[in-house]
């Protein structure tokens, strides 16, 4: 899971919820597709 950060005139970045992973900055010409939205987390159900 993550969020998208964008401010006018700045680079679009994909930010991970886990701080162990660095932000991913999108460069000119790159494409970002969002396939869906997480609505359920199986780890909580399995207590993993």
PDB file of N, CA, C and O in Angstrom:
ATOM      1  N   UNK A   1       0.842  -1.169   0.000  1.00  0.00           N
ATOM      2  CA  UNK A   1       0.000   0.000   0.000  1.00  0.00           C
ATOM      3  C   UNK A   1       0.893   1.239   0.000  1.00  0.00           C
ATOM      4  O   UNK A   1       2.039   1.203   0.449  1.00  0.00           O
ATOM      5  N   UNK A   2       0.360   2.293  -0.495  1.00  0.00           N
ATOM      6  CA  UNK A   2       1.120   3.529  -0.530  1.00  0.00           C
ATOM      7  C   UNK A   2       0.235   4.694  -0.900  1.00  0.00           C
ATOM      8  O   UNK A   2      -0.975   4.546  -1.076  1.00  0.00           O
ATOM      9  N   UNK A   3       0.845   5.845  -1.016  1.00  0.00           N
ATOM     10  CA  UNK A   3       0.131   7.044  -1.415  1.00  0.00           C
ATOM     11  C   UNK A   3       0.897   7.716  -2.542  1.00  0.00           C
ATOM     12  O   UNK A   3       2.067   7.416  -2.779  1.00  0.00           O
ATOM     13  N   UNK A   4       0.240   8.610  -3.217  1.00  0.00           N
ATOM     14  CA  UNK A   4       0.858   9.368  -4.293  1.00  0.00           C
ATOM     15  C   UNK A   4       1.015  10.800  -3.822  1.00  0.00           C
ATOM     16  O   UNK A   4       0.066  11.410  -3.330  1.00  0.00           O
ATOM     17  N   UNK A   5       2.219  11.333  -3.976  1.00  0.00           N
ATOM     18  CA  UNK A   5       2.509  12.706  -3.566  1.00  0.00           C
ATOM     19  C   UNK A   5       2.741  13.559  -4.808  1.00  0.00           C
ATOM     20  O   UNK A   5       3.527  13.193  -5.682  1.00  0.00           O
ATOM     21  N   UNK A   6       2.058  14.693  -4.882  1.00  0.00           N
ATOM     22  CA  UNK A   6       2.266  15.598  -6.016  1.00  0.00           C
ATOM     23  C   UNK A   6       1.911  17.013  -5.605  1.00  0.00           C
ATOM     24  O   UNK A   6       0.847  17.263  -5.040  1.00  0.00           O
ATOM     25  N   UNK A   7       2.813  17.933  -5.895  1.00  0.00           N
ATOM     26  CA  UNK A   7       2.540  19.351  -5.725  1.00  0.00           C
ATOM     27  C   UNK A   7       2.868  20.030  -7.042  1.00  0.00           C
ATOM     28  O   UNK A   7       3.793  19.617  -7.741  1.00  0.00           O
ATOM     29  N   UNK A   8       2.135  21.046  -7.379  1.00  0.00           N
ATOM     30  CA  UNK A   8       2.326  21.741  -8.647  1.00  0.00           C
ATOM     31  C   UNK A   8       3.800  22.082  -8.859  1.00  0.00           C
ATOM     32  O   UNK A   8       4.436  22.692  -7.999  1.00  0.00           O
ATOM     33  N   UNK A   9       4.335  21.681 -10.014  1.00  0.00           N
ATOM     34  CA  UNK A   9       5.711  21.980 -10.351  1.00  0.00           C
ATOM     35  C   UNK A   9       6.730  21.016  -9.771  1.00  0.00           C
ATOM     36  O   UNK A   9       7.931  21.187  -9.984  1.00  0.00           O
ATOM     37  N   UNK A  10       6.272  20.005  -9.038  1.00  0.00           N
ATOM     38  CA  UNK A  10       7.194  19.032  -8.454  1.00  0.00           C
ATOM     39  C   UNK A  10       6.994  17.662  -9.089  1.00  0.00           C
ATOM     40  O   UNK A  10       6.045  17.438  -9.840  1.00  0.00           O
ATOM     41  N   UNK A  11       7.904  16.757  -8.772  1.00  0.00           N
ATOM     42  CA  UNK A  11       7.853  15.395  -9.282  1.00  0.00           C
ATOM     43  C   UNK A  11       6.744  14.603  -8.592  1.00  0.00           C
ATOM     44  O   UNK A  11       6.496  14.781  -7.399  1.00  0.00           O
ATOM     45  N   UNK A  12       6.083  13.735  -9.344  1.00  0.00           N
ATOM     46  CA  UNK A  12       5.097  12.828  -8.762  1.00  0.00           C
ATOM     47  C   UNK A  12       5.861  11.677  -8.123  1.00  0.00           C
ATOM     48  O   UNK A  12       6.758  11.104  -8.742  1.00  0.00           O
ATOM     49  N   UNK A  13       5.506  11.335  -6.873  1.00  0.00           N
ATOM     50  CA  UNK A  13       6.193  10.264  -6.152  1.00  0.00           C
ATOM     51  C   UNK A  13       5.184   9.274  -5.596  1.00  0.00           C
ATOM     52  O   UNK A  13       4.099   9.651  -5.155  1.00  0.00           O
ATOM     53  N   UNK A  14       5.560   8.003  -5.624  1.00  0.00           N
ATOM     54  CA  UNK A  14       4.790   6.957  -4.977  1.00  0.00           C
ATOM     55  C   UNK A  14       5.456   6.703  -3.629  1.00  0.00           C
ATOM     56  O   UNK A  14       6.631   6.337  -3.575  1.00  0.00           O
ATOM     57  N   UNK A  15       4.710   6.894  -2.542  1.00  0.00           N
ATOM     58  CA  UNK A  15       5.251   6.770  -1.195  1.00  0.00           C
ATOM     59  C   UNK A  15       4.723   5.498  -0.542  1.00  0.00           C
ATOM     60  O   UNK A  15       3.513   5.298  -0.439  1.00  0.00           O
ATOM     61  N   UNK A  16       5.649   4.635  -0.099  1.00  0.00           N
ATOM     62  CA  UNK A  16       5.272   3.392   0.573  1.00  0.00           C
ATOM     63  C   UNK A  16       4.826   3.692   1.999  1.00  0.00           C
ATOM     64  O   UNK A  16       5.330   4.626   2.623  1.00  0.00           O
ATOM     65  N   UNK A  17       3.899   2.918   2.513  1.00  0.00           N
ATOM     66  CA  UNK A  17       3.499   3.047   3.913  1.00  0.00           C
ATOM     67  C   UNK A  17       4.618   2.559   4.828  1.00  0.00           C
ATOM     68  O   UNK A  17       4.738   3.027   5.961  1.00  0.00           O
ATOM     69  N   UNK A  18       5.442   1.620   4.349  1.00  0.00           N
ATOM     70  CA  UNK A  18       6.563   1.079   5.113  1.00  0.00           C
ATOM     71  C   UNK A  18       7.781   1.960   4.881  1.00  0.00           C
ATOM     72  O   UNK A  18       8.241   2.090   3.747  1.00  0.00           O
ATOM     73  N   UNK A  19       8.308   2.566   5.939  1.00  0.00           N
ATOM     74  CA  UNK A  19       9.428   3.498   5.804  1.00  0.00           C
ATOM     75  C   UNK A  19      10.729   2.810   5.368  1.00  0.00           C
ATOM     76  O   UNK A  19      11.703   3.494   5.051  1.00  0.00           O
ATOM     77  N   UNK A  20      10.761   1.490   5.345  1.00  0.00           N
ATOM     78  CA  UNK A  20      11.949   0.759   4.881  1.00  0.00           C
ATOM     79  C   UNK A  20      12.116   0.868   3.368  1.00  0.00           C
ATOM     80  O   UNK A  20      13.189   0.569   2.845  1.00  0.00           O
ATOM     81  N   UNK A  21      11.076   1.290   2.663  1.00  0.00           N
ATOM     82  CA  UNK A  21      11.119   1.412   1.215  1.00  0.00           C
ATOM     83  C   UNK A  21      11.198   2.884   0.815  1.00  0.00           C
ATOM     84  O   UNK A  21      10.406   3.692   1.301  1.00  0.00           O
ATOM     85  N   UNK A  22      12.129   3.243  -0.052  1.00  0.00           N
ATOM     86  CA  UNK A  22      12.275   4.647  -0.463  1.00  0.00           C
ATOM     87  C   UNK A  22      11.152   5.066  -1.418  1.00  0.00           C
ATOM     88  O   UNK A  22      10.532   4.213  -2.054  1.00  0.00           O
ATOM     89  N   UNK A  23      10.890   6.368  -1.521  1.00  0.00           N
ATOM     90  CA  UNK A  23       9.893   6.851  -2.484  1.00  0.00           C
ATOM     91  C   UNK A  23      10.331   6.523  -3.918  1.00  0.00           C
ATOM     92  O   UNK A  23      11.523   6.461  -4.217  1.00  0.00           O
ATOM     93  N   UNK A  24       9.360   6.320  -4.781  1.00  0.00           N
ATOM     94  CA  UNK A  24       9.630   6.086  -6.198  1.00  0.00           C
ATOM     95  C   UNK A  24       9.188   7.342  -6.941  1.00  0.00           C
ATOM     96  O   UNK A  24       8.001   7.666  -6.976  1.00  0.00           O
ATOM     97  N   UNK A  25      10.146   8.042  -7.533  1.00  0.00           N
ATOM     98  CA  UNK A  25       9.844   9.270  -8.273  1.00  0.00           C
ATOM     99  C   UNK A  25       9.601   8.930  -9.737  1.00  0.00           C
ATOM    100  O   UNK A  25      10.395   8.224 -10.358  1.00  0.00           O
ATOM    101  N   UNK A  26       8.501   9.436 -10.282  1.00  0.00           N
ATOM    102  CA  UNK A  26       8.199   9.210 -11.698  1.00  0.00           C
ATOM    103  C   UNK A  26       8.879  10.288 -12.531  1.00  0.00           C
ATOM    104  O   UNK A  26       8.867  11.467 -12.180  1.00  0.00           O
ATOM    105  N   UNK A  27       9.466   9.863 -13.629  1.00  0.00           N
ATOM    106  CA  UNK A  27      10.157  10.786 -14.521  1.00  0.00           C
ATOM    107  C   UNK A  27       9.264  11.125 -15.702  1.00  0.00           C
ATOM    108  O   UNK A  27       8.287  10.427 -15.971  1.00  0.00           O
ATOM    109  N   UNK A  28       9.602  12.199 -16.405  1.00  0.00           N
ATOM    110  CA  UNK A  28       8.838  12.574 -17.604  1.00  0.00           C
ATOM    111  C   UNK A  28       8.748  11.395 -18.556  1.00  0.00           C
ATOM    112  O   UNK A  28       9.746  10.727 -18.828  1.00  0.00           O
ATOM    113  N   UNK A  29       7.565  11.147 -19.053  1.00  0.00           N
ATOM    114  CA  UNK A  29       7.354  10.062 -20.005  1.00  0.00           C
ATOM    115  C   UNK A  29       6.955   8.752 -19.361  1.00  0.00           C
ATOM    116  O   UNK A  29       6.479   7.852 -20.053  1.00  0.00           O
ATOM    117  N   UNK A  30       7.135   8.616 -18.045  1.00  0.00           N
ATOM    118  CA  UNK A  30       6.713   7.395 -17.369  1.00  0.00           C
ATOM    119  C   UNK A  30       5.220   7.457 -17.100  1.00  0.00           C
ATOM    120  O   UNK A  30       4.638   8.535 -16.982  1.00  0.00           O
ATOM    121  N   UNK A  31       4.619   6.295 -17.006  1.00  0.00           N
ATOM    122  CA  UNK A  31       3.181   6.196 -16.808  1.00  0.00           C
ATOM    123  C   UNK A  31       2.898   5.470 -15.497  1.00  0.00           C
ATOM    124  O   UNK A  31       3.589   4.511 -15.153  1.00  0.00           O
ATOM    125  N   UNK A  32       1.892   5.921 -14.774  1.00  0.00           N
ATOM    126  CA  UNK A  32       1.470   5.288 -13.528  1.00  0.00           C
ATOM    127  C   UNK A  32       0.028   4.835 -13.706  1.00  0.00           C
ATOM    128  O   UNK A  32      -0.847   5.629 -14.051  1.00  0.00           O
ATOM    129  N   UNK A  33      -0.204   3.562 -13.468  1.00  0.00           N
ATOM    130  CA  UNK A  33      -1.566   3.018 -13.529  1.00  0.00           C
ATOM    131  C   UNK A  33      -1.931   2.460 -12.164  1.00  0.00           C
ATOM    132  O   UNK A  33      -1.168   1.699 -11.569  1.00  0.00           O
ATOM    133  N   UNK A  34      -3.080   2.835 -11.682  1.00  0.00           N
ATOM    134  CA  UNK A  34      -3.583   2.314 -10.411  1.00  0.00           C
ATOM    135  C   UNK A  34      -4.667   1.311 -10.754  1.00  0.00           C
ATOM    136  O   UNK A  34      -5.686   1.660 -11.350  1.00  0.00           O
ATOM    137  N   UNK A  35      -4.440   0.057 -10.372  1.00  0.00           N
ATOM    138  CA  UNK A  35      -5.343  -1.019 -10.761  1.00  0.00           C
ATOM    139  C   UNK A  35      -6.544  -1.176  -9.840  1.00  0.00           C
ATOM    140  O   UNK A  35      -7.590  -1.663 -10.270  1.00  0.00           O
ATOM    141  N   UNK A  36      -6.416  -0.784  -8.621  1.00  0.00           N
ATOM    142  CA  UNK A  36      -7.531  -0.977  -7.713  1.00  0.00           C
ATOM    143  C   UNK A  36      -7.232  -0.401  -6.343  1.00  0.00           C
ATOM    144  O   UNK A  36      -6.219   0.270  -6.140  1.00  0.00           O
ATOM    145  N   UNK A  37      -8.113  -0.668  -5.423  1.00  0.00           N
ATOM    146  CA  UNK A  37      -8.002  -0.151  -4.068  1.00  0.00           C
ATOM    147  C   UNK A  37      -8.047  -1.333  -3.108  1.00  0.00           C
ATOM    148  O   UNK A  37      -8.887  -2.221  -3.256  1.00  0.00           O
ATOM    149  N   UNK A  38      -7.149  -1.349  -2.126  1.00  0.00           N
ATOM    150  CA  UNK A  38      -7.145  -2.410  -1.125  1.00  0.00           C
ATOM    151  C   UNK A  38      -8.345  -2.195  -0.211  1.00  0.00           C
ATOM    152  O   UNK A  38      -8.515  -1.117   0.359  1.00  0.00           O
ATOM    153  N   UNK A  39      -9.174  -3.223  -0.074  1.00  0.00           N
ATOM    154  CA  UNK A  39     -10.352  -3.110   0.777  1.00  0.00           C
ATOM    155  C   UNK A  39     -10.340  -4.104   1.921  1.00  0.00           C
ATOM    156  O   UNK A  39     -11.189  -4.032   2.810  1.00  0.00           O
ATOM    157  N   UNK A  40      -9.376  -5.049   1.914  1.00  0.00           N
ATOM    158  CA  UNK A  40      -9.327  -6.070   2.952  1.00  0.00           C
ATOM    159  C   UNK A  40      -7.892  -6.541   3.098  1.00  0.00           C
ATOM    160  O   UNK A  40      -7.180  -6.679   2.103  1.00  0.00           O
ATOM    161  N   UNK A  41      -7.459  -6.788   4.325  1.00  0.00           N
ATOM    162  CA  UNK A  41      -6.104  -7.256   4.589  1.00  0.00           C
ATOM    163  C   UNK A  41      -6.183  -8.639   5.208  1.00  0.00           C
ATOM    164  O   UNK A  41      -6.630  -8.789   6.345  1.00  0.00           O
ATOM    165  N   UNK A  42      -5.751  -9.648   4.468  1.00  0.00           N
ATOM    166  CA  UNK A  42      -5.836 -11.027   4.925  1.00  0.00           C
ATOM    167  C   UNK A  42      -4.912 -11.318   6.103  1.00  0.00           C
ATOM    168  O   UNK A  42      -5.184 -12.230   6.883  1.00  0.00           O
ATOM    169  N   UNK A  43      -3.826 -10.563   6.249  1.00  0.00           N
ATOM    170  CA  UNK A  43      -2.904 -10.801   7.356  1.00  0.00           C
ATOM    171  C   UNK A  43      -3.584 -10.642   8.714  1.00  0.00           C
ATOM    172  O   UNK A  43      -3.293 -11.405   9.635  1.00  0.00           O
ATOM    173  N   UNK A  44      -4.462  -9.690   8.854  1.00  0.00           N
ATOM    174  CA  UNK A  44      -5.166  -9.520  10.143  1.00  0.00           C
ATOM    175  C   UNK A  44      -6.031 -10.739  10.454  1.00  0.00           C
ATOM    176  O   UNK A  44      -6.110 -11.169  11.605  1.00  0.00           O
ATOM    177  N   UNK A  45      -6.664 -11.283   9.453  1.00  0.00           N
ATOM    178  CA  UNK A  45      -7.530 -12.444   9.640  1.00  0.00           C
ATOM    179  C   UNK A  45      -6.716 -13.649  10.093  1.00  0.00           C
ATOM    180  O   UNK A  45      -7.157 -14.420  10.946  1.00  0.00           O
ATOM    181  N   UNK A  46      -5.524 -13.808   9.519  1.00  0.00           N
ATOM    182  CA  UNK A  46      -4.689 -14.966   9.835  1.00  0.00           C
ATOM    183  C   UNK A  46      -3.744 -14.720  11.013  1.00  0.00           C
ATOM    184  O   UNK A  46      -3.018 -15.625  11.425  1.00  0.00           O
ATOM    185  N   UNK A  47      -3.752 -13.497  11.557  1.00  0.00           N
ATOM    186  CA  UNK A  47      -2.863 -13.114  12.656  1.00  0.00           C
ATOM    187  C   UNK A  47      -1.394 -13.335  12.300  1.00  0.00           C
ATOM    188  O   UNK A  47      -0.613 -13.806  13.126  1.00  0.00           O
ATOM    189  N   UNK A  48      -1.026 -12.995  11.069  1.00  0.00           N
ATOM    190  CA  UNK A  48       0.374 -13.142  10.612  1.00  0.00           C
ATOM    191  C   UNK A  48       1.090 -11.843  10.790  1.00  0.00           C
ATOM    192  O   UNK A  48       2.274 -11.742  10.471  1.00  0.00           O
TER     193      UNK A  48
END
